[in-house]
Amino acid sequence: MTIKLYCFGESGNSYKAALALELSGLDWEPVFVDFFKGAARSADYLEQVNNMGEVPVLVDGDIRLSQSGAIQQYISDKSGKFAGSDADKYEVLRWVLWDNHKLSSQAGMTRFLMNFLPEDKRPQEVIGFMLGRLKGAYTTLNAHLEGRDWIVGDGLTNADISCCGYLLYPEPFGFDRAEWPNIDRWLKNIEQLDGWKHPYDLMPGHPSDRA
C-alpha cells in the first residue's frame, strides 16, 4: 500500500517527512495541500485529515500521523532506518527535539515573516529578535559538527533529517551557509546522498506558483 503524505513544497516540516520517506525506499506519494489558500484550515481538512490544521500528515492504511518528529519515527520503525543504534537512539531523539524547539520552529516563522507576508506587513522588530535567536541555534549546531560528518554516529539519522529541514531552502531567513563552515559541509554530505532531492523537487508547491 502506498503511503500518502499531505504536504506542500514550501513547508520545511513537510520536507523532513518527505525526505525521510524518499531516502527510506518506502513507497509513497505526496498529496498537495494548498496551505496559502487556507486548505489546512478548511472544515473538511480539520475533520478528515488533521484536527490540528497542519502539515505534514502521513496516512498509511489505518495509520494517520501528524507532527514531523512522530512521522520520522514511524518511518524508522517501518523501514529500519535513521533511528540510530541502540546506544545512540536517545541522542538522536535529543537532537530532533532540539531542532523542533530551537531551530525549525524559529527558522520556519522567520522565513514566513520575511518572505511570505506582504512587505508592508512584515514586523521588523519581531524579525530582528528572531534572527538573534536563530544565530544562537546556528552557533550550537556549527560547534557540534566540528570534526563530525553527521550529527549523531557515523551515518544519516533522524537528527540530520530534522535539523536540515529548513536549512536547504533558498529564501532568506538569516542563514548564509558560507558563514557556518561545519553546517555547510554537513549539508553537502546530505545533498550527496543517493536519492536526495531538494524540497521544491520532492514536493508540489513553489513560491513561483503564487507569483
GISUL-V764866 format. One line per field, one symbol per residue. psi: psi as a letter, one per 40 degrees, with the letter a starting at -180 (. if undefined). A space follows every 10 residues. Layout:
psi=???
This chain:
psi=hhhhhhiide hddddddddd ddedeihiii hhhgdeeede eiddddddch eefiiihhhg behhhihddd ddddddddee ieeiiddedd dddddddddd ddcddddddd dddedeiide ehgddddddd dddddddddd ddddeheidi dhaeihiddd dddedeeeid ihfehhddeg dddddddddd deiheiiide ediihidede .
